[in-house]
Structures are given as structure tokens and as C-alpha cells.
Amino acid sequence: MNGRRRVKDRYTDDEGTVTFSAADGDEVTLKVWFDEFPHPEIYRLRIRSLPAVETDDGLAIRLRNLGAGVPPSGDVESVHIRRFQRRWGLPETGTIDEDLRAAVKRIHVT
């Protein structure tokens, strides 16, 4: 498969991205087959629109999706920002500023 992965009846592109159509609020099941395993990994996803990264909610959701440990309450603290910055090799300021929002926007593909 030349490094590509099969996802149901589709394949990922060279960067590992699967493209499909879904409406806001849809629930989908994503099955991913890896060459080294005989059975698929199954992920259940709810599709939803994201608030803009310029909003506090939009930033919090993206940081949570990127593994910064932001709780469901959306309370972003400096520890979460530093975790994100460390993981992505950015200067660890721990502050919400335009540089942080730009990095999150660049890394979190929506």
C-alpha cells in the first residue's frame, strides 16, 4: 500500500489524511486497518464545527485535541500551554498570545 492505510473503502493520502463528508452533529465510526494487525482499530467520532481559534473556546478545544490536557471545562492554564509548547518544540511562555494561537491553528488541521 506504499505507506498508505486503508480506511473502510478509502485510503489515506500520503500524509495519512482521510477525507469524507459529514454534517455537523453526525456520529461516524472510523475503522482503520494497520498492516501489522489483522483487525481494524475502531474509533467513534462526533463531527462538530469548531469555534474560531481566536476565541477562548476554540483555543481550548484545539489544545485538548492536541493532547495538552485541557479539561472538559475548557479552563486553559499555563501548564496546558507549556505542555503544548514543549511537545511542539515552541518557546515555553505559558501565555495565551497571537503566537500561540497561530501555532495551534497551523498544527490543528480543521
C-alpha angles and dihedrals in degrees: 000000000000094000093310121125127222116237111187103297094343137070131221120252121245090280094052096256123144117200123204139147123253136152127238108278096021118137115218136181115224117199116193123189118204118199093236096053127062095211129055127252107238123214124182112208136185112211115219140158116255124226112242115281087239089070123078091238092049092050093046094050093049093046089050091049090051093055101257092136097243107167122237088257086071094231102153113201131182090259090062093047092048091049090054093045093048093048092052097041095249127143107277104236098143090214134116108239139137092276090057093047091048092051092048091048092050095047100038105068109204 
